[in-house]
Amino acid sequence: MPDVPTPQHQIRAAHTTTTITVYQAYSPTLGLPAAGTGRFPPAWKRERMTWIKPSFLWMMYRCGWATKTDQETVLAVEITREGFDEALRGACLSHYAPRVHPDRTAWQRALRASPARVQWDPERDLHLNPLPYRSLQLGLSGPASRAYADEWTVSIRDVTPLAREIHGLLRGGEAEAAHALLPVETPYPAGPLPHLGA
């Protein structure tokens, strides 16, 4: 049976019946206390927009395998699907899309009213090359950011050692072994998201 092509806009993630895992990268001064307690510390600014990424490889692309400044600690944050779905329902695309918005004014109005926004960026392969389909980034601000940190979060794990191990295998030419260590990410059952172009 031929492979079914991956949809252009699809959320893929590690998830259970009640939770979904997203990734973020921080400086060790923030990331290590968060992983140590399983909660975001008071120093984590709840009033700022924070971006969460369900794709491990997109996170690796963004943080350079945990080598970029202030992104040396990679966190796997398990949050409730209820919270994630709520954010998706209230989200707005971060850019104007004629097939989604009646006009730019309507998009700007929706963006101002929304505590969450979505970007669809090219997904990445094991070598961090762009793929022909997209990966979700979800930006949370205001009440959504606070709920993420203090209500939706179920657990926080430091996956920096995993990132370094995979990167080391890749640099050693052991792509198959590196691929075997990747988190398993499957299509997330979000349902149709026409307001997000999906």
ABEGO torsion letter per residue (X at the ends): XBBBBBBABBBBBBBBAABBBBBBBBBAAAAAAAAAAGBBBAABBAABBBBBBABAAAAAAAAGGGABBGAABBBBBBBBAAAAAAAAAABBBABBBAAABABAAAAAAAAAABABBBBBBBBBBAAGBBBABBBBBBBBBEAAAAAAAAAABABBBBAAAAAAAAAAAAAAGBAAAAAAABBBBBBBBAEBBAAAGX
